[in-house]
Amino acid sequence: MKKDFNPYYQPHERLTCRDVKNRYKKEHKMQLTSVFDLTNTNKYYDQKDWGDNINYFKYKHGGKNVPSEGWLTGITRSIYE
């Protein structure tokens, strides 16, 4: 399995949630506690895939363009609430 991010990987080549958590722990020597999903789809990951001990935040963005300042401000506010 390839370990570098590439959005064009085939489904069988993509990292699982467990892969992501294990790699984060290995590289940063700490547990992953939050995931911020900015995709406009639910086809890659679901909140339950991350487990009960991960805070999962879903912010849908259409992609292929830079999010507006207002959109980013809304995310920032919701994170710090």
N, C-alpha and C positions, 0 to 999 in steps of 0.2 A: 504494500500500500504506500502510495506517495504521501509524504508528510508536509509538503509545502502547499500553501493555499493556491488553488487554481479553480476559479468558478466554472471552468469548462470540464472538470472531471466528470466521468461517468458515475452514476449512482453507486456502483460497487467500489469506486475509488475514493469516495468522499470520507472524511473523518467522522467517526461516531462521536456522540456526546462524551462517552467514556474516554475516547482518544484525546479529545480536547482537554478534559479535566486532568488526565494523566500527564499530558505534555506540559500544561501550565504548571502543575505541581513540580515536575522535573526541572523545568527551566527557571522558575521563579521561587522555588522552595517554599511555596505557600498554597493553600487550598483556594480554588476558584469559588467565589461566593455569589457572584452576580453575572448574568448574561443579558446583554442589550441587543436584541434582534431587530435590525433595521430593514429587513426585507419586506416586500409587499406581498408575500405569499406564506402559506403554512406548509409548503411541500417539503421543506428541508428538515426542520426541527419542530417539535412540539414541546410545550412547557413540561409535560410529564416525562419527556425523554431525559431531562437534566436531573431529575430526582428531587426529593423533598427539601434537600439542604441547599438548593441553589435558588436565589431570587431571580426570576425570569421577567424581563420587561420587553414587551412587543410594541414597536413603533413602526407602523407601515409607512414606507416611502416608495414612490413610484420608480425610483432608480433612474439611471442614465442622465441624471442632472444633479446639480448641487442643491441640497435642501435650502429653503428660504430661511432667513434669520429668525422669523417668527416660529417656524416649525422647530428649529433647534432650541429656541428659547423655551418653547413649551415642554420639550423633553427635559431640558435642564431643570425647569421648575418642578416637574413631576419627580425627578430623581431626588431632589432635596426636600420634598414635602414630608 
